[in-house]
Each structure stands twice: as C-alpha cells, then as structure tokens.
Amino acid sequence: MLSLLLTIFLIWLFFKLGIGLIKIFGFLLIAGLIFVFCAYLLIPFLALVAVGGLLFAAIR
C-alpha cells in the first residue's frame, strides 16, 4: 500500500515539475535495459575474467 502511495506521489510530482509521461516511461525503459545488460552480460563476463585470472595465477 505504501509503495502504491509513493508511486502516485511520484507521478503527481513529475507532472508538477513538467516531466511528461513519455519521459517517465523512457527512463524506466532505459533503466530496465541497463539492468538486463548488467545482469545477463556484464556479471558473467566479470566472472569469466575472475576465473581466468585465478587459473593464470594457479598455473603460473
């Protein structure tokens, strides 16, 4: 219930500040794409780099 009230308050605040609905949805879309990029591409890549570094250190 509190999150619903917070959402309604934020939408009202954005309209009062002159930030349109398209900008709000655009921000949410961009934030979602950044989350997907970090969750599915960046974290496994960093894990592979870490494992490769450990293997390099162990072999050397």
Secondary structure per residue as TSV (DSSP state, phi and psi in degrees):
chain	resnum	aa	ss	phi	psi
A	1	M	-	360.0	-40.8
A	2	L	H	-65.8	-38.1
A	3	S	H	-67.4	-33.8
A	4	L	H	-65.6	-43.6
A	5	L	H	-63.9	-39.5
A	6	L	H	-64.9	-39.9
A	7	T	H	-63.5	-45.0
A	8	I	H	-62.6	-42.3
A	9	F	H	-62.9	-42.4
A	10	L	H	-66.6	-40.1
A	11	I	H	-63.2	-43.6
A	12	W	H	-60.9	-42.2
A	13	L	H	-64.9	-41.0
A	14	F	H	-63.2	-41.1
A	15	F	H	-66.2	-37.7
A	16	K	H	-66.6	-34.4
A	17	L	H	-80.8	-7.5
A	18	G	T	87.8	14.8
A	19	I	-	-89.6	119.4
A	20	G	-	-77.4	168.3
A	21	L	H	-65.8	-33.9
A	22	I	H	-65.7	-39.5
A	23	K	H	-66.1	-38.2
A	24	I	H	-63.8	-48.3
A	25	F	H	-66.1	-35.0
A	26	G	H	-63.5	-42.6
A	27	F	H	-62.6	-43.5
A	28	L	H	-63.5	-38.4
A	29	L	H	-65.3	-45.7
A	30	I	H	-64.2	-41.9
A	31	A	H	-63.3	-39.3
A	32	G	H	-64.9	-41.2
A	33	L	H	-65.6	-39.3
A	34	I	H	-64.7	-40.6
A	35	F	H	-62.5	-44.6
A	36	V	H	-63.4	-42.2
A	37	F	H	-60.3	-46.5
A	38	C	I	-69.1	-39.2
A	39	A	I	-74.1	-38.6
A	40	Y	I	-105.5	-16.4
A	41	L	I	-116.8	-48.3
A	42	L	I	-74.3	-44.1
A	43	I	H	-65.3	-45.6
A	44	P	H	-63.1	-35.8
A	45	F	H	-63.3	-43.4
A	46	L	H	-65.3	-35.5
A	47	A	H	-65.6	-41.1
A	48	L	H	-64.2	-40.2
A	49	V	H	-63.9	-40.4
A	50	A	H	-66.0	-43.8
A	51	V	H	-64.8	-41.2
A	52	G	H	-62.3	-40.5
A	53	G	H	-64.4	-40.3
A	54	L	H	-66.0	-41.6
A	55	L	H	-63.1	-42.0
A	56	F	H	-62.4	-41.6
A	57	A	H	-68.8	-36.6
A	58	A	H	-71.7	-39.7
A	59	I	H	-71.8	-39.9
A	60	R	-	-74.0	360.0
